[in-house]
Amino acid sequence: MARVLILANNDVGLYNFRFELIEELIRQGYQVYFLCQNQKKI
């Protein structure tokens, strides 16, 4: 099974701009992993 790693600066940007991409990759049978920084709420 093919795997994809997506790197992002923050979780909000990942969700807002890559959610559809992640869904489609999963639909096509990819294992999708993502990595972003630990964000602190101020």
mmCIF entry with sequence, helices, sheets and N, C-alpha, C, O atoms, coordinates in Angstrom:
data_MODEL
# 
_entry.id   MODEL 
# 
_entity.id                         1 
_entity.type                       polymer 
_entity.pdbx_number_of_molecules   1 
# 
_entity_poly.entity_id                      1 
_entity_poly.type                           'polypeptide(L)' 
_entity_poly.nstd_linkage                   no 
_entity_poly.nstd_monomer                   no 
_entity_poly.pdbx_seq_one_letter_code       MARVLILANNDVGLYNFRFELIEELIRQGYQVYFLCQNQKKI 
_entity_poly.pdbx_seq_one_letter_code_can   MARVLILANNDVGLYNFRFELIEELIRQGYQVYFLCQNQKKI 
_entity_poly.pdbx_strand_id                 A 
# 
loop_
_entity_poly_seq.entity_id 
_entity_poly_seq.num 
_entity_poly_seq.mon_id 
_entity_poly_seq.hetero 
1 1  MET n 
1 2  ALA n 
1 3  ARG n 
1 4  VAL n 
1 5  LEU n 
1 6  ILE n 
1 7  LEU n 
1 8  ALA n 
1 9  ASN n 
1 10 ASN n 
1 11 ASP n 
1 12 VAL n 
1 13 GLY n 
1 14 LEU n 
1 15 TYR n 
1 16 ASN n 
1 17 PHE n 
1 18 ARG n 
1 19 PHE n 
1 20 GLU n 
1 21 LEU n 
1 22 ILE n 
1 23 GLU n 
1 24 GLU n 
1 25 LEU n 
1 26 ILE n 
1 27 ARG n 
1 28 GLN n 
1 29 GLY n 
1 30 TYR n 
1 31 GLN n 
1 32 VAL n 
1 33 TYR n 
1 34 PHE n 
1 35 LEU n 
1 36 CYS n 
1 37 GLN n 
1 38 ASN n 
1 39 GLN n 
1 40 LYS n 
1 41 LYS n 
1 42 ILE n 
# 
_struct_asym.id          A 
_struct_asym.entity_id   1 
# 
_struct_conf.conf_type_id            HELX_P 
_struct_conf.id                      HELX_P1 
_struct_conf.pdbx_PDB_helix_id       AA1 
_struct_conf.beg_label_comp_id       ASP 
_struct_conf.beg_label_asym_id       A 
_struct_conf.beg_label_seq_id        11 
_struct_conf.pdbx_beg_PDB_ins_code   ? 
_struct_conf.end_label_comp_id       ARG 
_struct_conf.end_label_asym_id       A 
_struct_conf.end_label_seq_id        27 
_struct_conf.pdbx_end_PDB_ins_code   ? 
_struct_conf.beg_auth_comp_id        ASP 
_struct_conf.beg_auth_asym_id        A 
_struct_conf.beg_auth_seq_id         11 
_struct_conf.end_auth_comp_id        ARG 
_struct_conf.end_auth_asym_id        A 
_struct_conf.end_auth_seq_id         27 
_struct_conf.pdbx_PDB_helix_class    1 
_struct_conf.details                 ? 
_struct_conf.pdbx_PDB_helix_length   17 
# 
_struct_conf_type.id          HELX_P 
_struct_conf_type.criteria    ? 
_struct_conf_type.reference   ? 
# 
_struct_sheet.id               AA1 
_struct_sheet.type             ? 
_struct_sheet.number_strands   2 
_struct_sheet.details          ? 
# 
_struct_sheet_order.sheet_id     AA1 
_struct_sheet_order.range_id_1   1 
_struct_sheet_order.range_id_2   2 
_struct_sheet_order.offset       ? 
_struct_sheet_order.sense        parallel 
# 
loop_
_struct_sheet_range.sheet_id 
_struct_sheet_range.id 
_struct_sheet_range.beg_label_comp_id 
_struct_sheet_range.beg_label_asym_id 
_struct_sheet_range.beg_label_seq_id 
_struct_sheet_range.pdbx_beg_PDB_ins_code 
_struct_sheet_range.end_label_comp_id 
_struct_sheet_range.end_label_asym_id 
_struct_sheet_range.end_label_seq_id 
_struct_sheet_range.pdbx_end_PDB_ins_code 
_struct_sheet_range.beg_auth_comp_id 
_struct_sheet_range.beg_auth_asym_id 
_struct_sheet_range.beg_auth_seq_id 
_struct_sheet_range.end_auth_comp_id 
_struct_sheet_range.end_auth_asym_id 
_struct_sheet_range.end_auth_seq_id 
AA1 1 ARG A 3  ? ALA A 8  ? ARG A 3  ALA A 8  
AA1 2 GLN A 31 ? CYS A 36 ? GLN A 31 CYS A 36 
# 
loop_
_atom_site.group_PDB 
_atom_site.id 
_atom_site.type_symbol 
_atom_site.label_atom_id 
_atom_site.label_alt_id 
_atom_site.label_comp_id 
_atom_site.label_asym_id 
_atom_site.label_entity_id 
_atom_site.label_seq_id 
_atom_site.pdbx_PDB_ins_code 
_atom_site.Cartn_x 
_atom_site.Cartn_y 
_atom_site.Cartn_z 
_atom_site.occupancy 
_atom_site.B_iso_or_equiv 
_atom_site.pdbx_formal_charge 
_atom_site.auth_seq_id 
_atom_site.auth_comp_id 
_atom_site.auth_asym_id 
_atom_site.auth_atom_id 
_atom_site.pdbx_PDB_model_num 
ATOM 1   N N  . MET A 1 1  ? 0.844   -1.185 0.000  1.00 0.00 ? 1  MET A N  1 
ATOM 2   C CA . MET A 1 1  ? 0.000   0.000  0.000  1.00 0.00 ? 1  MET A CA 1 
ATOM 3   C C  . MET A 1 1  ? 0.889   1.247  0.000  1.00 0.00 ? 1  MET A C  1 
ATOM 4   O O  . MET A 1 1  ? 1.835   1.346  0.781  1.00 0.00 ? 1  MET A O  1 
ATOM 5   N N  . ALA A 1 2  ? 0.580   2.172  -0.864 1.00 0.00 ? 2  ALA A N  1 
ATOM 6   C CA . ALA A 1 2  ? 1.342   3.420  -0.953 1.00 0.00 ? 2  ALA A CA 1 
ATOM 7   C C  . ALA A 1 2  ? 1.016   4.323  0.233  1.00 0.00 ? 2  ALA A C  1 
ATOM 8   O O  . ALA A 1 2  ? -0.108  4.339  0.734  1.00 0.00 ? 2  ALA A O  1 
ATOM 9   N N  . ARG A 1 3  ? 2.015   5.064  0.662  1.00 0.00 ? 3  ARG A N  1 
ATOM 10  C CA . ARG A 1 3  ? 1.849   5.981  1.785  1.00 0.00 ? 3  ARG A CA 1 
ATOM 11  C C  . ARG A 1 3  ? 2.199   7.394  1.355  1.00 0.00 ? 3  ARG A C  1 
ATOM 12  O O  . ARG A 1 3  ? 3.063   7.610  0.505  1.00 0.00 ? 3  ARG A O  1 
ATOM 13  N N  . VAL A 1 4  ? 1.505   8.358  1.965  1.00 0.00 ? 4  VAL A N  1 
ATOM 14  C CA . VAL A 1 4  ? 1.749   9.776  1.686  1.00 0.00 ? 4  VAL A CA 1 
ATOM 15  C C  . VAL A 1 4  ? 1.947   10.485 3.017  1.00 0.00 ? 4  VAL A C  1 
ATOM 16  O O  . VAL A 1 4  ? 1.185   10.277 3.961  1.00 0.00 ? 4  VAL A O  1 
ATOM 17  N N  . LEU A 1 5  ? 2.976   11.322 3.085  1.00 0.00 ? 5  LEU A N  1 
ATOM 18  C CA . LEU A 1 5  ? 3.213   12.157 4.254  1.00 0.00 ? 5  LEU A CA 1 
ATOM 19  C C  . LEU A 1 5  ? 3.019   13.605 3.835  1.00 0.00 ? 5  LEU A C  1 
ATOM 20  O O  . LEU A 1 5  ? 3.625   14.068 2.868  1.00 0.00 ? 5  LEU A O  1 
ATOM 21  N N  . ILE A 1 6  ? 2.177   14.315 4.564  1.00 0.00 ? 6  ILE A N  1 
ATOM 22  C CA . ILE A 1 6  ? 1.922   15.733 4.290  1.00 0.00 ? 6  ILE A CA 1 
ATOM 23  C C  . ILE A 1 6  ? 2.457   16.531 5.473  1.00 0.00 ? 6  ILE A C  1 
ATOM 24  O O  . ILE A 1 6  ? 2.096   16.279 6.623  1.00 0.00 ? 6  ILE A O  1 
ATOM 25  N N  . LEU A 1 7  ? 3.320   17.491 5.177  1.00 0.00 ? 7  LEU A N  1 
ATOM 26  C CA . LEU A 1 7  ? 3.883   18.366 6.202  1.00 0.00 ? 7  LEU A CA 1 
ATOM 27  C C  . LEU A 1 7  ? 3.174   19.713 6.138  1.00 0.00 ? 7  LEU A C  1 
ATOM 28  O O  . LEU A 1 7  ? 2.903   20.231 5.054  1.00 0.00 ? 7  LEU A O  1 
ATOM 29  N N  . ALA A 1 8  ? 2.878   20.274 7.300  1.00 0.00 ? 8  ALA A N  1 
ATOM 30  C CA . ALA A 1 8  ? 2.165   21.550 7.334  1.00 0.00 ? 8  ALA A CA 1 
ATOM 31  C C  . ALA A 1 8  ? 2.701   22.414 8.473  1.00 0.00 ? 8  ALA A C  1 
ATOM 32  O O  . ALA A 1 8  ? 3.234   21.911 9.462  1.00 0.00 ? 8  ALA A O  1 
ATOM 33  N N  . ASN A 1 9  ? 2.546   23.725 8.306  1.00 0.00 ? 9  ASN A N  1 
ATOM 34  C CA . ASN A 1 9  ? 2.971   24.655 9.357  1.00 0.00 ? 9  ASN A CA 1 
ATOM 35  C C  . ASN A 1 9  ? 2.049   24.608 10.564 1.00 0.00 ? 9  ASN A C  1 
ATOM 36  O O  . ASN A 1 9  ? 2.499   24.738 11.702 1.00 0.00 ? 9  ASN A O  1 
ATOM 37  N N  . ASN A 1 10 ? 0.745   24.420 10.312 1.00 0.00 ? 10 ASN A N  1 
ATOM 38  C CA . ASN A 1 10 ? -0.201  24.357 11.425 1.00 0.00 ? 10 ASN A CA 1 
ATOM 39  C C  . ASN A 1 10 ? -1.401  23.497 11.045 1.00 0.00 ? 10 ASN A C  1 
ATOM 40  O O  . ASN A 1 10 ? -1.659  23.240 9.869  1.00 0.00 ? 10 ASN A O  1 
ATOM 41  N N  . ASP A 1 11 ? -2.111  23.069 12.051 1.00 0.00 ? 11 ASP A N  1 
ATOM 42  C CA . ASP A 1 11 ? -3.245  22.172 11.824 1.00 0.00 ? 11 ASP A CA 1 
ATOM 43  C C  . ASP A 1 11 ? -4.424  22.868 11.148 1.00 0.00 ? 11 ASP A C  1 
ATOM 44  O O  . ASP A 1 11 ? -5.144  22.239 10.372 1.00 0.00 ? 11 ASP A O  1 
ATOM 45  N N  . VAL A 1 12 ? -4.631  24.143 11.427 1.00 0.00 ? 12 VAL A N  1 
ATOM 46  C CA . VAL A 1 12 ? -5.746  24.867 10.823 1.00 0.00 ? 12 VAL A CA 1 
ATOM 47  C C  . VAL A 1 12 ? -5.552  24.989 9.313  1.00 0.00 ? 12 VAL A C  1 
ATOM 48  O O  . VAL A 1 12 ? -6.487  24.760 8.545  1.00 0.00 ? 12 VAL A O  1 
ATOM 49  N N  . GLY A 1 13 ? -4.355  25.345 8.892  1.00 0.00 ? 13 GLY A N  1 
ATOM 50  C CA . GLY A 1 13 ? -4.065  25.443 7.471  1.00 0.00 ? 13 GLY A CA 1 
ATOM 51  C C  . GLY A 1 13 ? -4.192  24.099 6.777  1.00 0.00 ? 13 GLY A C  1 
ATOM 52  O O  . GLY A 1 13 ? -4.685  24.019 5.652  1.00 0.00 ? 13 GLY A O  1 
ATOM 53  N N  . LEU A 1 14 ? -3.755  23.058 7.437  1.00 0.00 ? 14 LEU A N  1 
ATOM 54  C CA . LEU A 1 14 ? -3.877  21.708 6.881  1.00 0.00 ? 14 LEU A CA 1 
ATOM 55  C C  . LEU A 1 14 ? -5.340  21.358 6.666  1.00 0.00 ? 14 LEU A C  1 
ATOM 56  O O  . LEU A 1 14 ? -5.710  20.859 5.604  1.00 0.00 ? 14 LEU A O  1 
ATOM 57  N N  . TYR A 1 15 ? -6.159  21.612 7.650  1.00 0.00 ? 15 TYR A N  1 
ATOM 58  C CA . TYR A 1 15 ? -7.582  21.312 7.540  1.00 0.00 ? 15 TYR A CA 1 
ATOM 59  C C  . TYR A 1 15 ? -8.262  22.176 6.480  1.00 0.00 ? 15 TYR A C  1 
ATOM 60  O O  . TYR A 1 15 ? -9.023  21.668 5.655  1.00 0.00 ? 15 TYR A O  1 
ATOM 61  N N  . ASN A 1 16 ? -7.988  23.476 6.503  1.00 0.00 ? 16 ASN A N  1 
ATOM 62  C CA . ASN A 1 16 ? -8.669  24.397 5.585  1.00 0.00 ? 16 ASN A CA 1 
ATOM 63  C C  . ASN A 1 16 ? -8.270  24.215 4.130  1.00 0.00 ? 16 ASN A C  1 
ATOM 64  O O  . ASN A 1 16 ? -9.100  24.394 3.238  1.00 0.00 ? 16 ASN A O  1 
ATOM 65  N N  . PHE A 1 17 ? -7.018  23.862 3.873  1.00 0.00 ? 17 PHE A N  1 
ATOM 66  C CA . PHE A 1 17 ? -6.530  23.862 2.501  1.00 0.00 ? 17 PHE A CA 1 
ATOM 67  C C  . PHE A 1 17 ? -6.205  22.478 1.937  1.00 0.00 ? 17 PHE A C  1 
ATOM 68  O O  . PHE A 1 17 ? -5.988  22.355 0.732  1.00 0.00 ? 17 PHE A O  1 
ATOM 69  N N  . ARG A 1 18 ? -6.166  21.440 2.763  1.00 0.00 ? 18 ARG A N  1 
ATOM 70  C CA . ARG A 1 18 ? -5.785  20.118 2.265  1.00 0.00 ? 18 ARG A CA 1 
ATOM 71  C C  . ARG A 1 18 ? -6.780  19.014 2.615  1.00 0.00 ? 18 ARG A C  1 
ATOM 72  O O  . ARG A 1 18 ? -6.532  17.846 2.316  1.00 0.00 ? 18 ARG A O  1 
ATOM 73  N N  . PHE A 1 19 ? -7.892  19.362 3.238  1.00 0.00 ? 19 PHE A N  1 
ATOM 74  C CA . PHE A 1 19 ? -8.864  18.356 3.670  1.00 0.00 ? 19 PHE A CA 1 
ATOM 75  C C  . PHE A 1 19 ? -9.381  17.522 2.505  1.00 0.00 ? 19 PHE A C  1 
ATOM 76  O O  . PHE A 1 19 ? -9.455  16.297 2.603  1.00 0.00 ? 19 PHE A O  1 
ATOM 77  N N  . GLU A 1 20 ? -9.739  18.180 1.402  1.00 0.00 ? 20 GLU A N  1 
ATOM 78  C CA . GLU A 1 20 ? -10.269 17.456 0.238  1.00 0.00 ? 20 GLU A CA 1 
ATOM 79  C C  . GLU A 1 20 ? -9.211  16.545 -0.367 1.00 0.00 ? 20 GLU A C  1 
ATOM 80  O O  . GLU A 1 20 ? -9.512  15.431 -0.794 1.00 0.00 ? 20 GLU A O  1 
ATOM 81  N N  . LEU A 1 21 ? -7.973  17.021 -0.403 1.00 0.00 ? 21 LEU A N  1 
ATOM 82  C CA . LEU A 1 21 ? -6.874  16.212 -0.920 1.00 0.00 ? 21 LEU A CA 1 
ATOM 83  C C  . LEU A 1 21 ? -6.696  14.955 -0.071 1.00 0.00 ? 21 LEU A C  1 
ATOM 84  O O  . LEU A 1 21 ? -6.558  13.858 -0.611 1.00 0.00 ? 21 LEU A O  1 
ATOM 85  N N  . ILE A 1 22 ? -6.698  15.106 1.242  1.00 0.00 ? 22 ILE A N  1 
ATOM 86  C CA . ILE A 1 22 ? -6.527  13.972 2.145  1.00 0.00 ? 22 ILE A CA 1 
ATOM 87  C C  . ILE A 1 22 ? -7.665  12.972 1.963  1.00 0.00 ? 22 ILE A C  1 
ATOM 88  O O  . ILE A 1 22 ? -7.428  11.766 1.890  1.00 0.00 ? 22 ILE A O  1 
ATOM 89  N N  . GLU A 1 23 ? -8.894  13.467 1.889  1.00 0.00 ? 23 GLU A N  1 
ATOM 90  C CA . GLU A 1 23 ? -10.046 12.582 1.666  1.00 0.00 ? 23 GLU A CA 1 
ATOM 91  C C  . GLU A 1 23 ? -9.905  11.788 0.370  1.00 0.00 ? 23 GLU A C  1 
ATOM 92  O O  . GLU A 1 23 ? -10.166 10.585 0.344  1.00 0.00 ? 23 GLU A O  1 
ATOM 93  N N  . GLU A 1 24 ? -9.498  12.453 -0.688 1.00 0.00 ? 24 GLU A N  1 
ATOM 94  C CA . GLU A 1 24 ? -9.370  11.784 -1.984 1.00 0.00 ? 24 GLU A CA 1 
ATOM 95  C C  . GLU A 1 24 ? -8.250  10.749 -1.970 1.00 0.00 ? 24 GLU A C  1 
ATOM 96  O O  . GLU A 1 24 ? -8.401  9.665  -2.532 1.00 0.00 ? 24 GLU A O  1 
ATOM 97  N N  . LEU A 1 25 ? -7.149  11.068 -1.345 1.00 0.00 ? 25 LEU A N  1 
ATOM 98  C CA . LEU A 1 25 ? -6.057  10.102 -1.250 1.00 0.00 ? 25 LEU A CA 1 
ATOM 99  C C  . LEU A 1 25 ? -6.493  8.856  -0.487 1.00 0.00 ? 25 LEU A C  1 
ATOM 100 O O  . LEU A 1 25 ? -6.157  7.739  -0.880 1.00 0.00 ? 25 LEU A O  1 
ATOM 101 N N  . ILE A 1 26 ? -7.231  9.041  0.589  1.00 0.00 ? 26 ILE A N  1 
ATOM 102 C CA . ILE A 1 26 ? -7.736  7.904  1.359  1.00 0.00 ? 26 ILE A CA 1 
ATOM 103 C C  . ILE A 1 26 ? -8.709  7.081  0.517  1.00 0.00 ? 26 ILE A C  1 
ATOM 104 O O  . ILE A 1 26 ? -8.663  5.851  0.539  1.00 0.00 ? 26 ILE A O  1 
ATOM 105 N N  . ARG A 1 27 ? -9.584  7.751  -0.220 1.00 0.00 ? 27 ARG A N  1 
ATOM 106 C CA . ARG A 1 27 ? -10.523 7.056  -1.108 1.00 0.00 ? 27 ARG A CA 1 
ATOM 107 C C  . ARG A 1 27 ? -9.804  6.208  -2.149 1.00 0.00 ? 27 ARG A C  1 
ATOM 108 O O  . ARG A 1 27 ? -10.280 5.140  -2.534 1.00 0.00 ? 27 ARG A O  1 
ATOM 109 N N  . GLN A 1 28 ? -8.661  6.694  -2.595 1.00 0.00 ? 28 GLN A N  1 
ATOM 110 C CA . GLN A 1 28 ? -7.898  5.979  -3.613 1.00 0.00 ? 28 GLN A CA 1 
ATOM 111 C C  . GLN A 1 28 ? -7.018  4.874  -3.024 1.00 0.00 ? 28 GLN A C  1 
ATOM 112 O O  . GLN A 1 28 ? -6.308  4.189  -3.761 1.00 0.00 ? 28 GLN A O  1 
ATOM 113 N N  . GLY A 1 29 ? -7.061  4.699  -1.709 1.00 0.00 ? 29 GLY A N  1 
ATOM 114 C CA . GLY A 1 29 ? -6.361  3.593  -1.077 1.00 0.00 ? 29 GLY A CA 1 
ATOM 115 C C  . GLY A 1 29 ? -5.011  3.913  -0.469 1.00 0.00 ? 29 GLY A C  1 
ATOM 116 O O  . GLY A 1 29 ? -4.293  3.000  -0.059 1.00 0.00 ? 29 GLY A O  1 
ATOM 117 N N  . TYR A 1 30 ? -4.647  5.178  -0.399 1.00 0.00 ? 30 TYR A N  1 
ATOM 118 C CA . TYR A 1 30 ? -3.374  5.557  0.206  1.00 0.00 ? 30 TYR A CA 1 
ATOM 119 C C  . TYR A 1 30 ? -3.494  5.585  1.725  1.00 0.00 ? 30 TYR A C  1 
ATOM 120 O O  . TYR A 1 30 ? -4.562  5.853  2.276  1.00 0.00 ? 30 TYR A O  1 
ATOM 121 N N  . GLN A 1 31 ? -2.377  5.301  2.389  1.00 0.00 ? 31 GLN A N  1 
ATOM 122 C CA . GLN A 1 31 ? -2.285  5.562  3.821  1.00 0.00 ? 31 GLN A CA 1 
ATOM 123 C C  . GLN A 1 31 ? -1.756  6.985  3.929  1.00 0.00 ? 31 GLN A C  1 
ATOM 124 O O  . GLN A 1 31 ? -0.687  7.294  3.402  1.00 0.00 ? 31 GLN A O  1 
ATOM 125 N N  . VAL A 1 32 ? -2.491  7.845  4.603  1.00 0.00 ? 32 VAL A N  1 
ATOM 126 C CA . VAL A 1 32 ? -2.121  9.262  4.674  1.00 0.00 ? 32 VAL A CA 1 
ATOM 127 C C  . VAL A 1 32 ? -1.694  9.606  6.094  1.00 0.00 ? 32 VAL A C  1 
ATOM 128 O O  . VAL A 1 32 ? -2.408  9.335  7.060  1.00 0.00 ? 32 VAL A O  1 
ATOM 129 N N  . TYR A 1 33 ? -0.525  10.205 6.196  1.00 0.00 ? 33 TYR A N  1 
ATOM 130 C CA . TYR A 1 33 ? 0.003   10.685 7.469  1.00 0.00 ? 33 TYR A CA 1 
ATOM 131 C C  . TYR A 1 33 ? 0.253   12.173 7.319  1.00 0.00 ? 33 TYR A C  1 
ATOM 132 O O  . TYR A 1 33 ? 0.574   12.647 6.229  1.00 0.00 ? 33 TYR A O  1 
ATOM 133 N N  . PHE A 1 34 ? 0.108   12.910 8.410  1.00 0.00 ? 34 PHE A N  1 
ATOM 134 C CA . PHE A 1 34 ? 0.442   14.323 8.359  1.00 0.00 ? 34 PHE A CA 1 
ATOM 135 C C  . PHE A 1 34 ? 1.165   14.720 9.626  1.00 0.00 ? 34 PHE A C  1 
ATOM 136 O O  . PHE A 1 34 ? 0.978   14.129 10.690 1.00 0.00 ? 34 PHE A O  1 
ATOM 137 N N  . LEU A 1 35 ? 1.995   15.734 9.484  1.00 0.00 ? 35 LEU A N  1 
ATOM 138 C CA . LEU A 1 35 ? 2.828   16.204 10.566 1.00 0.00 ? 35 LEU A CA 1 
ATOM 139 C C  . LEU A 1 35 ? 2.776   17.714 10.596 1.00 0.00 ? 35 LEU A C  1 
ATOM 140 O O  . LEU A 1 35 ? 2.975   18.372 9.575  1.00 0.00 ? 35 LEU A O  1 
ATOM 141 N N  . CYS A 1 36 ? 2.503   18.271 11.787 1.00 0.00 ? 36 CYS A N  1 
ATOM 142 C CA . CYS A 1 36 ? 2.518   19.715 11.942 1.00 0.00 ? 36 CYS A CA 1 
ATOM 143 C C  . CYS A 1 36 ? 3.019   20.051 13.346 1.00 0.00 ? 36 CYS A C  1 
ATOM 144 O O  . CYS A 1 36 ? 3.088   19.188 14.221 1.00 0.00 ? 36 CYS A O  1 
ATOM 145 N N  . GLN A 1 37 ? 3.359   21.304 13.538 1.00 0.00 ? 37 GLN A N  1 
ATOM 146 C CA . GLN A 1 37 ? 3.883   21.744 14.825 1.00 0.00 ? 37 GLN A CA 1 
ATOM 147 C C  . GLN A 1 37 ? 2.800   21.693 15.896 1.00 0.00 ? 37 GLN A C  1 
ATOM 148 O O  . GLN A 1 37 ? 1.608   21.802 15.610 1.00 0.00 ? 37 GLN A O  1 
ATOM 149 N N  . ASN A 1 38 ? 3.248   21.524 17.130 1.00 0.00 ? 38 ASN A N  1 
ATOM 150 C CA . ASN A 1 38 ? 2.356   21.586 18.267 1.00 0.00 ? 38 ASN A CA 1 
ATOM 151 C C  . ASN A 1 38 ? 2.002   23.059 18.492 1.00 0.00 ? 38 ASN A C  1 
ATOM 152 O O  . ASN A 1 38 ? 2.876   23.868 18.803 1.00 0.00 ? 38 ASN A O  1 
ATOM 153 N N  . GLN A 1 39 ? 0.733   23.399 18.335 1.00 0.00 ? 39 GLN A N  1 
ATOM 154 C CA . GLN A 1 39 ? 0.309   24.792 18.443 1.00 0.00 ? 39 GLN A CA 1 
ATOM 155 C C  . GLN A 1 39 ? -0.189  25.092 19.858 1.00 0.00 ? 39 GLN A C  1 
ATOM 156 O O  . GLN A 1 39 ? -0.955  24.322 20.436 1.00 0.00 ? 39 GLN A O  1 
ATOM 157 N N  . LYS A 1 40 ? 0.253   26.206 20.396 1.00 0.00 ? 40 LYS A N  1 
ATOM 158 C CA . LYS A 1 40 ? -0.212  26.651 21.712 1.00 0.00 ? 40 LYS A CA 1 
ATOM 159 C C  . LYS A 1 40 ? -1.280  27.712 21.501 1.00 0.00 ? 40 LYS A C  1 
ATOM 160 O O  . LYS A 1 40 ? -1.109  28.630 20.699 1.00 0.00 ? 40 LYS A O  1 
ATOM 161 N N  . LYS A 1 41 ? -2.371  27.580 22.223 1.00 0.00 ? 41 LYS A N  1 
ATOM 162 C CA . LYS A 1 41 ? -3.406  28.602 22.162 1.00 0.00 ? 41 LYS A CA 1 
ATOM 163 C C  . LYS A 1 41 ? -3.050  29.721 23.114 1.00 0.00 ? 41 LYS A C  1 
ATOM 164 O O  . LYS A 1 41 ? -2.700  29.486 24.271 1.00 0.00 ? 41 LYS A O  1 
ATOM 165 N N  . ILE A 1 42 ? -3.143  30.948 22.611 1.00 0.00 ? 42 ILE A N  1 
ATOM 166 C CA . ILE A 1 42 ? -2.770  32.115 23.425 1.00 0.00 ? 42 ILE A CA 1 
ATOM 167 C C  . ILE A 1 42 ? -4.014  32.778 23.958 1.00 0.00 ? 42 ILE A C  1 
ATOM 168 O O  . ILE A 1 42 ? -3.925  33.779 24.668 1.00 0.00 ? 42 ILE A O  1 
# 
